[in-house]
Amino acid sequence: MRSLIRLLGATALFIAKTRADESIVHDGQLATPGLVIVNAPQPNTPLGDTLHISLDVTANGHLPLSLEDDSPTRIHNISIFLSSYSLGNNFTVTNGTRGRDEASLGNILEQEPASTVKHVNWVWPDCLVGDVGSDDNRGNYNISIRQYFRLNDEDHYTIYDLPVAVTNSIPADDDRPSCESLLNELLSPEEIDAEEANKVGFFLDPDSDIELDYEELEDESSVLPRSWVMFGAVFVLAIA
């Protein structure tokens, strides 16, 4: 049986929007130039204790969690860095491989395999230990989320910087990784050229009327090998 489901207006990913720090924000969720939705933290949040990041990797549930390798739309990988131009630091949170002593995390897409939301819990390195106030390494940072993904058969690599402040208490602990083990070269904005990388835009904006073509990973019970999703209106075709 072939069926067509059309969901209008209120089913858009975001019903209303406001722009803050070049983000589209609604009900505490932040759209990015990609398929990832940021649930936490919020922009300019003062952080301490442990770095907690919550990411939805299914465009807020509009994509299946399991997609074919050659699906026209899918996330290839996500890398996350903690960087600060004012402080001159660029630390690896995860680049897809687990670091020594788990200083950097592994492939976050493989974490919590049954969940559409991935939780990153990162232990601050030793040079960020301190209380309220700042020293040479504490202060304003960006959580830099790099997405390599395919959108309707076209690959993209985008960069989304979420501003935060490392100003709350981070206690000393002998198990903290060294900053040197996580430090990377800090490229200039001109070298990164995020504006060029992000030309794909915030395509989960309801004003864009984007369609997502995807192919769900098939199993014995699969009856929906391919679906089309439109934001602002959603179409699902089922063939039996």
C-alpha positions in Angstrom: 0.0 0.0 0.0 1.3 3.4 -0.9 0.3 6.3 1.4 1.0 10.0 1.7 1.1 11.8 5.0 1.2 15.5 5.0 1.8 17.4 8.3 1.4 21.2 8.1 2.5 24.3 10.0 2.8 23.3 13.6 4.9 20.3 12.7 7.8 22.4 11.5 11.0 21.8 13.5 10.9 25.3 14.9 7.6 27.2 15.0 9.2 30.5 15.9 12.7 31.7 16.0 15.0 34.3 17.5 18.6 34.9 16.5 21.3 34.9 19.2 25.0 34.4 18.5 24.2 33.6 14.9 22.0 30.7 16.0 18.3 29.9 15.5 16.9 29.3 19.0 13.5 27.9 20.1 12.5 26.4 23.4 16.1 26.1 24.4 17.2 24.2 21.3 19.8 25.6 18.9 19.9 24.8 15.2 23.3 24.6 13.5 24.4 24.8 9.9 24.0 21.0 9.7 21.9 18.1 10.9 22.8 18.5 14.6 20.6 20.3 17.1 22.2 21.5 20.3 20.1 20.9 23.4 22.8 22.1 25.9 24.6 24.2 26.9 23.0 27.5 26.1 25.1 30.3 24.6 27.3 32.2 27.1 26.6 29.7 29.9 29.3 29.9 32.7 30.7 26.4 33.0 32.6 24.3 35.6 32.6 20.9 37.1 32.4 18.7 33.9 31.7 19.9 30.4 28.3 18.5 29.4 27.1 18.7 25.8 23.8 17.3 24.5 23.3 16.9 20.8 20.4 15.6 18.8 21.8 13.8 15.7 18.5 13.2 13.9 17.3 16.8 13.1 15.1 16.7 16.1 13.7 13.3 15.3 12.9 14.0 11.6 15.6 11.5 10.5 15.8 7.9 11.5 18.7 7.0 13.8 20.0 4.2 11.5 20.7 5.2 7.9 22.3 3.4 5.0 25.9 4.2 4.4 24.9 5.6 1.0 21.8 7.4 2.2 21.4 10.8 0.4 21.3 12.5 3.8 23.3 11.4 6.8 26.0 12.6 9.3 29.4 11.1 8.5 31.1 12.4 11.7 31.2 15.1 14.4 34.3 16.7 15.9 34.2 19.0 18.8 36.9 21.4 20.0 37.1 23.9 22.9 38.8 27.0 21.5 39.6 30.6 22.5 41.2 33.2 20.3 41.6 35.6 23.3 43.5 32.9 25.3 45.2 31.2 22.4 43.9 27.7 23.2 42.3 24.9 21.1 41.6 21.7 22.9 40.3 18.4 21.4 37.0 17.3 23.0 36.5 14.6 20.3 37.8 14.1 16.8 36.3 10.6 16.3 39.1 8.7 18.1 39.5 8.1 21.8 42.7 9.7 23.2 45.1 8.2 25.7 43.4 7.8 29.1 40.2 8.9 27.4 41.4 12.5 27.5 39.6 13.0 24.2 36.4 11.1 23.5 35.7 8.6 20.7 33.1 8.6 18.0 30.1 10.2 19.6 27.8 8.9 17.0 28.5 5.4 18.3 27.7 6.4 21.9 24.2 5.5 23.3 23.4 3.6 20.2 19.7 3.4 20.8 19.3 7.1 21.6 18.8 10.0 19.1 20.5 12.3 21.6 24.2 12.0 22.3 25.7 13.2 25.6 29.3 14.4 25.7 30.8 14.4 29.2 34.3 15.7 29.0 36.7 16.1 31.9 38.4 19.5 31.9 42.2 19.4 31.5 44.5 20.4 34.3 45.2 24.0 33.2 41.5 24.9 33.5 41.4 24.1 37.2 40.3 27.1 39.4 37.5 28.9 41.1 35.5 31.9 40.2 37.6 34.4 38.3 40.1 33.7 35.6 43.8 33.0 35.1 45.9 32.5 32.0 43.6 29.8 30.6 40.2 30.4 32.1 37.7 32.7 30.5 35.7 32.9 27.3 35.7 29.9 24.9 33.8 28.5 22.0 32.5 24.9 21.8 33.3 24.4 18.2 31.1 21.8 16.6 32.4 20.5 13.2 30.0 18.5 11.1 30.8 16.4 8.1 27.5 15.4 6.6 25.7 14.6 3.3 22.6 16.7 2.5 20.6 15.4 -0.5 23.6 13.7 -2.1 25.9 16.7 -1.5 28.7 16.6 1.1 29.3 19.5 3.5 31.7 20.4 6.3 30.4 23.1 8.6 31.6 24.9 11.7 29.4 26.1 14.5 30.9 28.0 17.4 28.8 28.1 20.7 30.2 30.7 23.1 30.6 29.7 26.7 32.5 30.9 29.7 34.9 28.7 31.7 34.5 30.6 35.0 32.8 28.3 37.5 34.7 26.1 39.9 36.8 23.2 38.5 38.5 21.3 41.3 42.0 19.9 41.1 42.2 16.1 40.4 45.2 13.9 39.7 43.2 12.1 37.0 42.7 15.2 34.9 44.5 15.0 31.5 47.2 17.5 30.7 46.3 20.5 28.5 49.4 19.6 26.3 47.9 16.2 25.4 44.8 17.9 24.0 46.2 21.1 22.5 46.0 21.8 18.8 47.2 24.6 16.5 44.7 27.4 16.7 44.0 28.4 13.1 43.0 32.0 12.3 39.4 32.8 11.2 40.8 33.5 7.7 42.3 30.0 7.6 39.2 28.3 8.9 36.9 30.4 6.7 33.7 29.4 8.5 31.6 31.8 6.3 32.5 29.8 3.2 32.1 26.5 4.9 28.7 27.4 6.3 27.1 28.6 3.0 24.7 25.7 3.3 23.1 27.9 6.0 20.7 27.0 8.9 18.6 24.9 6.6 16.4 23.6 9.5 14.9 27.1 9.6 11.2 26.7 8.9 11.4 29.5 6.4 13.7 27.5 4.1 11.2 24.7 3.2 14.0 22.2 2.9 13.4 18.6 1.8 15.5 15.8 3.2 15.9 12.7 1.1 17.2 9.7 3.2 17.4 6.0 3.1 16.8 4.1 6.3 18.9 1.1 7.2 16.9 -1.9 6.1 16.1 -4.9 8.2 13.6 -7.8 7.9 10.8 -5.6 9.1 11.7 -2.5 7.0 8.9 -1.3 4.8 10.1 2.3 4.3 13.3 2.0 2.4 13.2 5.7 1.4 11.4 8.7 2.7 11.1 12.4 1.9 10.8 15.0 4.7 9.9 18.6 4.3 10.3 21.1 7.1 7.3 23.4 7.3 5.4 20.5 5.8 6.4 16.8 6.1 5.8 14.1 3.5 6.3 10.4 4.0 5.9 7.9 1.2 5.4 4.3 2.1 5.5 1.5 -0.5 4.3 -2.0 0.2 
